[in-house]
Amino acid sequence: MAARDETSDSTFTEEERAAMREHAAEVKASRKRGTSKAEKAALDAQSVVDKIAAMPEPDRGLAERIHRIALEVAPDLAPKLWYGMPAYAKDGSVVFFFQDAAKFKARYSTLGFQDAAALDDGSFWPTSFSVTPEFSLDDERTVAELIRRAVG
């Protein structure tokens, strides 16, 4: 996790503030008038592709693989940016997202699931997973199954 700026009163890191600014820009862009629902969906999907393309390696390769899996397994999910991260939504609610390691200067990337994901398993279950450059074909199958379960 990035170090906090001890010289300011802020409780947020610069990376966290940047993510909030990205989210504000995403909300503003989504409210543009005169854009049809189909045009908005296409713009959102393209913004995800563009964000992934701008990631440094190995994050970019991981994000590309997860994006491909998401589109294959759950084509009804809508790709969109969420706090500057590729995310996939159902009925307007984010189901899961990919957080690249570089975003918050973390040791690993994260695949995270939100409340809209139907992953409930008793009274205790994981909602986020570390993703490393060693991400294997078996891992891809696990992610595909998680996404299938998440969308119900």
C-alpha atoms as an extended CHARMM CRD file, in Angstrom:
* protein
*
       152  EXT
         1         1  MET       CA              0.0000000000        0.0000000000        0.0000000000  PROA      1               0.0000000000
         2         2  ALA       CA              1.2290000000        3.4730000000       -0.7840000000  PROA      2               0.0000000000
         3         3  ALA       CA              2.5910000000        5.6170000000        2.0050000000  PROA      3               0.0000000000
         4         4  ARG       CA              0.4190000000        8.3570000000        3.4030000000  PROA      4               0.0000000000
         5         5  ASP       CA              1.5390000000       11.9480000000        2.9960000000  PROA      5               0.0000000000
         6         6  GLU       CA              2.5410000000       12.8490000000        6.5620000000  PROA      6               0.0000000000
         7         7  THR       CA              2.8470000000       16.5580000000        5.6890000000  PROA      7               0.0000000000
         8         8  SER       CA             -0.8770000000       17.0080000000        5.0820000000  PROA      8               0.0000000000
         9         9  ASP       CA             -4.0310000000       16.4780000000        7.0680000000  PROA      9               0.0000000000
        10        10  SER       CA             -5.3470000000       14.0800000000        4.4290000000  PROA      10              0.0000000000
        11        11  THR       CA             -6.2260000000       10.5440000000        5.4260000000  PROA      11              0.0000000000
        12        12  PHE       CA             -6.0390000000        9.4370000000        1.7820000000  PROA      12              0.0000000000
        13        13  THR       CA             -2.9600000000        8.5700000000       -0.2380000000  PROA      13              0.0000000000
        14        14  GLU       CA             -2.3440000000       10.3600000000       -3.5340000000  PROA      14              0.0000000000
        15        15  GLU       CA             -3.3300000000        7.1190000000       -5.3050000000  PROA      15              0.0000000000
        16        16  GLU       CA             -6.6240000000        6.9940000000       -3.3940000000  PROA      16              0.0000000000
        17        17  ARG       CA             -7.3550000000       10.6450000000       -4.2080000000  PROA      17              0.0000000000
        18        18  ALA       CA             -6.5850000000        9.9110000000       -7.8830000000  PROA      18              0.0000000000
        19        19  ALA       CA             -9.0560000000        6.9930000000       -7.8450000000  PROA      19              0.0000000000
        20        20  MET       CA            -11.7390000000        9.2850000000       -6.4020000000  PROA      20              0.0000000000
        21        21  ARG       CA            -11.0490000000       11.8760000000       -9.1130000000  PROA      21              0.0000000000
        22        22  GLU       CA            -11.3170000000        9.1320000000      -11.7350000000  PROA      22              0.0000000000
        23        23  HSD       CA            -14.6470000000        8.0330000000      -10.3040000000  PROA      23              0.0000000000
        24        24  ALA       CA            -15.9850000000       11.5950000000      -10.3430000000  PROA      24              0.0000000000
        25        25  ALA       CA            -14.9480000000       11.9160000000      -14.0090000000  PROA      25              0.0000000000
        26        26  GLU       CA            -16.6420000000        8.5630000000      -14.7890000000  PROA      26              0.0000000000
        27        27  VAL       CA            -19.8930000000        9.7310000000      -13.1710000000  PROA      27              0.0000000000
        28        28  LYS       CA            -19.7320000000       13.0370000000      -15.0390000000  PROA      28              0.0000000000
        29        29  ALA       CA            -19.0800000000       11.2890000000      -18.3610000000  PROA      29              0.0000000000
        30        30  SER       CA            -21.9880000000        8.8910000000      -17.7790000000  PROA      30              0.0000000000
        31        31  ARG       CA            -24.3800000000       11.8290000000      -17.4030000000  PROA      31              0.0000000000
        32        32  LYS       CA            -23.6510000000       13.3230000000      -20.8250000000  PROA      32              0.0000000000
        33        33  ARG       CA            -26.8700000000       14.2310000000      -22.5490000000  PROA      33              0.0000000000
        34        34  GLY       CA            -27.8690000000       13.0240000000      -25.9950000000  PROA      34              0.0000000000
        35        35  THR       CA            -26.1330000000        9.6810000000      -25.7090000000  PROA      35              0.0000000000
        36        36  SER       CA            -28.2910000000        6.6150000000      -26.2890000000  PROA      36              0.0000000000
        37        37  LYS       CA            -28.0590000000        3.6160000000      -23.9970000000  PROA      37              0.0000000000
        38        38  ALA       CA            -26.3000000000        1.6120000000      -26.7320000000  PROA      38              0.0000000000
        39        39  GLU       CA            -23.8280000000        4.4320000000      -27.4070000000  PROA      39              0.0000000000
        40        40  LYS       CA            -23.0910000000        4.7460000000      -23.6790000000  PROA      40              0.0000000000
        41        41  ALA       CA            -22.5100000000        0.9870000000      -23.3910000000  PROA      41              0.0000000000
        42        42  ALA       CA            -20.1230000000        1.0840000000      -26.3490000000  PROA      42              0.0000000000
        43        43  LEU       CA            -18.2400000000        4.0600000000      -24.8790000000  PROA      43              0.0000000000
        44        44  ASP       CA            -18.0270000000        2.3320000000      -21.4930000000  PROA      44              0.0000000000
        45        45  ALA       CA            -16.7050000000       -0.8830000000      -23.0780000000  PROA      45              0.0000000000
        46        46  GLN       CA            -14.1320000000        1.0560000000      -25.0920000000  PROA      46              0.0000000000
        47        47  SER       CA            -13.0050000000        2.9430000000      -21.9940000000  PROA      47              0.0000000000
        48        48  VAL       CA            -12.2770000000       -0.4170000000      -20.3200000000  PROA      48              0.0000000000
        49        49  VAL       CA            -10.2460000000       -1.5810000000      -23.3280000000  PROA      49              0.0000000000
        50        50  ASP       CA             -8.3510000000        1.7320000000      -23.3440000000  PROA      50              0.0000000000
        51        51  LYS       CA             -7.6700000000        1.5450000000      -19.5820000000  PROA      51              0.0000000000
        52        52  ILE       CA             -6.3290000000       -1.9970000000      -19.9140000000  PROA      52              0.0000000000
        53        53  ALA       CA             -4.1260000000       -0.9880000000      -22.8620000000  PROA      53              0.0000000000
        54        54  ALA       CA             -2.6110000000        1.8030000000      -20.7380000000  PROA      54              0.0000000000
        55        55  MET       CA             -1.6370000000       -0.5240000000      -17.8780000000  PROA      55              0.0000000000
        56        56  PRO       CA              1.9990000000       -1.4980000000      -17.4570000000  PROA      56              0.0000000000
        57        57  GLU       CA              2.9580000000       -5.1480000000      -17.8180000000  PROA      57              0.0000000000
        58        58  PRO       CA              2.3490000000       -7.5960000000      -16.2340000000  PROA      58              0.0000000000
        59        59  ASP       CA             -0.9420000000       -5.9810000000      -15.1290000000  PROA      59              0.0000000000
        60        60  ARG       CA             -2.0080000000       -5.3990000000      -18.7350000000  PROA      60              0.0000000000
        61        61  GLY       CA             -1.6620000000       -9.0770000000      -19.6540000000  PROA      61              0.0000000000
        62        62  LEU       CA             -3.5800000000      -10.1790000000      -16.5650000000  PROA      62              0.0000000000
        63        63  ALA       CA             -6.3490000000       -7.6360000000      -17.1910000000  PROA      63              0.0000000000
        64        64  GLU       CA             -6.6210000000       -8.7000000000      -20.8450000000  PROA      64              0.0000000000
        65        65  ARG       CA             -7.0450000000      -12.3210000000      -19.8150000000  PROA      65              0.0000000000
        66        66  ILE       CA             -9.6740000000      -11.5460000000      -17.1810000000  PROA      66              0.0000000000
        67        67  HSD       CA            -11.4970000000       -9.2400000000      -19.6240000000  PROA      67              0.0000000000
        68        68  ARG       CA            -11.5580000000      -12.0410000000      -22.2210000000  PROA      68              0.0000000000
        69        69  ILE       CA            -12.8630000000      -14.5270000000      -19.6480000000  PROA      69              0.0000000000
        70        70  ALA       CA            -15.5640000000      -12.0750000000      -18.5140000000  PROA      70              0.0000000000
        71        71  LEU       CA            -16.7980000000      -11.4810000000      -22.0570000000  PROA      71              0.0000000000
        72        72  GLU       CA            -16.8440000000      -15.2270000000      -22.8280000000  PROA      72              0.0000000000
        73        73  VAL       CA            -18.4890000000      -16.3930000000      -19.5970000000  PROA      73              0.0000000000
        74        74  ALA       CA            -20.8890000000      -13.5120000000      -18.9550000000  PROA      74              0.0000000000
        75        75  PRO       CA            -21.5480000000      -11.6040000000      -22.1850000000  PROA      75              0.0000000000
        76        76  ASP       CA            -24.5550000000       -9.8990000000      -20.5810000000  PROA      76              0.0000000000
        77        77  LEU       CA            -22.3520000000       -8.0450000000      -18.0960000000  PROA      77              0.0000000000
        78        78  ALA       CA            -21.5760000000       -4.4630000000      -19.0250000000  PROA      78              0.0000000000
        79        79  PRO       CA            -17.8820000000       -3.5000000000      -18.9510000000  PROA      79              0.0000000000
        80        80  LYS       CA            -17.3320000000       -0.0600000000      -17.4150000000  PROA      80              0.0000000000
        81        81  LEU       CA            -14.7400000000        1.8560000000      -15.4530000000  PROA      81              0.0000000000
        82        82  TRP       CA            -15.2360000000        1.9720000000      -11.7080000000  PROA      82              0.0000000000
        83        83  TYR       CA            -12.8370000000        4.1790000000       -9.7340000000  PROA      83              0.0000000000
        84        84  GLY       CA            -10.5570000000        3.9280000000      -12.7630000000  PROA      84              0.0000000000
        85        85  MET       CA            -10.5810000000        0.1220000000      -12.7490000000  PROA      85              0.0000000000
        86        86  PRO       CA            -12.0830000000       -2.2890000000      -15.2860000000  PROA      86              0.0000000000
        87        87  ALA       CA            -15.3720000000       -3.4980000000      -13.8380000000  PROA      87              0.0000000000
        88        88  TYR       CA            -18.3120000000       -5.5640000000      -15.0160000000  PROA      88              0.0000000000
        89        89  ALA       CA            -21.8670000000       -4.6370000000      -14.0610000000  PROA      89              0.0000000000
        90        90  LYS       CA            -25.2830000000       -6.2740000000      -14.0920000000  PROA      90              0.0000000000
        91        91  ASP       CA            -28.3440000000       -4.0300000000      -14.0810000000  PROA      91              0.0000000000
        92        92  GLY       CA            -26.1140000000       -1.0470000000      -13.2580000000  PROA      92              0.0000000000
        93        93  SER       CA            -24.4270000000       -2.6570000000      -10.2140000000  PROA      93              0.0000000000
        94        94  VAL       CA            -20.7760000000       -3.6920000000      -10.3170000000  PROA      94              0.0000000000
        95        95  VAL       CA            -20.4370000000       -7.4550000000       -9.9210000000  PROA      95              0.0000000000
        96        96  PHE       CA            -16.6460000000       -7.6450000000      -10.0680000000  PROA      96              0.0000000000
        97        97  PHE       CA            -13.5700000000       -5.5750000000      -10.9010000000  PROA      97              0.0000000000
        98        98  PHE       CA             -9.8790000000       -5.9170000000      -11.6760000000  PROA      98              0.0000000000
        99        99  GLN       CA             -7.4750000000       -3.7380000000       -9.6940000000  PROA      99              0.0000000000
       100       100  ASP       CA             -4.0180000000       -3.6280000000      -11.2300000000  PROA      100             0.0000000000
       101       101  ALA       CA             -1.0890000000       -3.7880000000       -8.8310000000  PROA      101             0.0000000000
       102       102  ALA       CA              0.3440000000       -0.5180000000      -10.1470000000  PROA      102             0.0000000000
       103       103  LYS       CA             -2.8130000000        1.4340000000       -9.2570000000  PROA      103             0.0000000000
       104       104  PHE       CA             -2.0360000000        1.4650000000       -5.5310000000  PROA      104             0.0000000000
       105       105  LYS       CA              1.5870000000        0.3000000000       -5.7450000000  PROA      105             0.0000000000
       106       106  ALA       CA              0.5510000000       -3.0920000000       -4.4060000000  PROA      106             0.0000000000
       107       107  ARG       CA              2.4490000000       -6.3520000000       -4.4930000000  PROA      107             0.0000000000
       108       108  TYR       CA             -0.2590000000       -8.0860000000       -6.5650000000  PROA      108             0.0000000000
       109       109  SER       CA             -3.3220000000       -7.3390000000       -8.6760000000  PROA      109             0.0000000000
       110       110  THR       CA             -6.7690000000       -8.0570000000       -7.2620000000  PROA      110             0.0000000000
       111       111  LEU       CA             -9.9240000000       -9.6020000000       -8.6460000000  PROA      111             0.0000000000
       112       112  GLY       CA            -12.6980000000       -8.3350000000       -6.3880000000  PROA      112             0.0000000000
       113       113  PHE       CA            -16.3920000000       -9.1550000000       -6.1700000000  PROA      113             0.0000000000
       114       114  GLN       CA            -19.0480000000       -6.7370000000       -4.9480000000  PROA      114             0.0000000000
       115       115  ASP       CA            -22.3750000000       -7.2850000000       -3.1790000000  PROA      115             0.0000000000
       116       116  ALA       CA            -24.1450000000       -7.9060000000       -6.5010000000  PROA      116             0.0000000000
       117       117  ALA       CA            -22.0900000000      -11.1050000000       -6.9430000000  PROA      117             0.0000000000
       118       118  ALA       CA            -24.0250000000      -14.2330000000       -6.0010000000  PROA      118             0.0000000000
       119       119  LEU       CA            -21.0530000000      -15.9310000000       -4.3270000000  PROA      119             0.0000000000
       120       120  ASP       CA            -22.7210000000      -16.4540000000       -0.9580000000  PROA      120             0.0000000000
       121       121  ASP       CA            -21.5680000000      -19.7000000000        0.6260000000  PROA      121             0.0000000000
       122       122  GLY       CA            -22.8390000000      -20.0920000000        4.1670000000  PROA      122             0.0000000000
       123       123  SER       CA            -21.8690000000      -17.2930000000        6.5230000000  PROA      123             0.0000000000
       124       124  PHE       CA            -18.2570000000      -16.8150000000        5.3550000000  PROA      124             0.0000000000
       125       125  TRP       CA            -16.7430000000      -16.5940000000        1.8390000000  PROA      125             0.0000000000
       126       126  PRO       CA            -13.9770000000      -14.7510000000       -0.0120000000  PROA      126             0.0000000000
       127       127  THR       CA            -14.7860000000      -11.6420000000       -2.0620000000  PROA      127             0.0000000000
       128       128  SER       CA            -11.3450000000      -10.7940000000       -3.4260000000  PROA      128             0.0000000000
       129       129  PHE       CA             -8.4450000000      -12.7370000000       -4.8180000000  PROA      129             0.0000000000
       130       130  SER       CA             -4.7820000000      -11.9550000000       -5.3970000000  PROA      130             0.0000000000
       131       131  VAL       CA             -3.7150000000      -12.2710000000       -9.0230000000  PROA      131             0.0000000000
       132       132  THR       CA             -0.0230000000      -12.6540000000       -9.8150000000  PROA      132             0.0000000000
       133       133  PRO       CA              1.8680000000      -12.8700000000      -13.1180000000  PROA      133             0.0000000000
       134       134  GLU       CA              1.9880000000      -16.6470000000      -12.6320000000  PROA      134             0.0000000000
       135       135  PHE       CA             -1.7940000000      -16.7520000000      -13.3220000000  PROA      135             0.0000000000
       136       136  SER       CA             -2.2740000000      -20.1870000000      -14.9170000000  PROA      136             0.0000000000
       137       137  LEU       CA             -4.8170000000      -21.9000000000      -17.1540000000  PROA      137             0.0000000000
       138       138  ASP       CA             -6.1950000000      -23.6040000000      -14.0220000000  PROA      138             0.0000000000
       139       139  ASP       CA             -6.5550000000      -20.1440000000      -12.4730000000  PROA      139             0.0000000000
       140       140  GLU       CA             -8.4230000000      -18.9900000000      -15.5930000000  PROA      140             0.0000000000
       141       141  ARG       CA            -10.8680000000      -21.8700000000      -15.1520000000  PROA      141             0.0000000000
       142       142  THR       CA            -11.3510000000      -20.9280000000      -11.4980000000  PROA      142             0.0000000000
       143       143  VAL       CA            -12.0270000000      -17.2920000000      -12.4380000000  PROA      143             0.0000000000
       144       144  ALA       CA            -14.4840000000      -18.3920000000      -15.1370000000  PROA      144             0.0000000000
       145       145  GLU       CA            -16.3730000000      -20.4860000000      -12.5720000000  PROA      145             0.0000000000
       146       146  LEU       CA            -16.3900000000      -17.6250000000      -10.0460000000  PROA      146             0.0000000000
       147       147  ILE       CA            -17.8240000000      -15.2720000000      -12.6710000000  PROA      147             0.0000000000
       148       148  ARG       CA            -20.4720000000      -17.8320000000      -13.6580000000  PROA      148             0.0000000000
       149       149  ARG       CA            -21.4980000000      -18.1740000000      -10.0060000000  PROA      149             0.0000000000
       150       150  ALA       CA            -21.3560000000      -14.4080000000       -9.4390000000  PROA      150             0.0000000000
       151       151  VAL       CA            -23.8680000000      -13.6330000000      -12.1850000000  PROA      151             0.0000000000
       152       152  GLY       CA            -26.1970000000      -16.3890000000      -11.0530000000  PROA      152             0.0000000000
